[in-house]
Amino acid sequence: LASRSPPDLTQPQVTGNAQPLHEQRFVFGEVAQTYDLRRPSYPSHFIDSVLAFAGLEQDTTTPVAEVGAGTGKASVALAARGITLTCIEPSPPMAAIARHNLAKFHNAEVEQVSFEDWQPTPHSYGLLLAAQSWHWVSPEVRCAKAHRALRPHGTLAVFWNTMFDLGGANLERDLIIAYGDLMAEQWQLDQAERIEANSWVIAEIEASGLFEPGPVMTLSEPWHCTYEAESWLQLLSTHSDHRMLDENTRAGLFDRIRTAVDTNGGHVEVDYVTVGYLARTRDRLGQEDDA
């Protein structure tokens, strides 16, 4: 459901039997089509609020960059608003689907490259955003490279969809039993902790000294989605912690989850909240250019 701090990119973030030979932040490409089918997008009003903060709600010419675009869940919403968009995605299967989903928009392009290796024109973007992806970027790179890519007073916006209720105490109890020791930490978080699980972003932005002083803007929008048992399992199969399990462990877990869902009405009523953190870069007047 959530984690309290950004993951260590060098280690799998899962307890139980895991495959150590593939890196967790790149496993989404193994199930790119399922990811595109089952991962949710983001509330339209939330996207509008991000653009309003960046001063781009009526501006379709200022370039926008998206970090870790995946299959284009946020990208399509931005491109449909006429935004001039560069999508950065390191996974070939994910990038291919993003290109397909964005094919009808002349104002959007996909670059198959990691954010770490991306070479943007310095200080050229009015908004740099990361939807469900910022925690996978190297901490040494995140803020400094965003600052270098953004114009003076340009906006960094990072956001996630977070599950904070799965349809009631009985289902959650049975899911805790189904998981056993696997990913146990997620069940130890209360609802407030789940919603605030990525608030480490605030501390990182403030500590960087590269953004305007004062509180980082937080946006929050709740919404709801219903999953049948099979679509729920398909969604879980796109989560990196589940992908890191070996196939036999994952199959056994999914059997137990299916039984838990079927026992509790055959569907999962998920309350989501989309939470975003937004900050503007400092004016560079008198500053040295960052690396």
Disulfide bonds with the S-S distance in Angstrom:
none
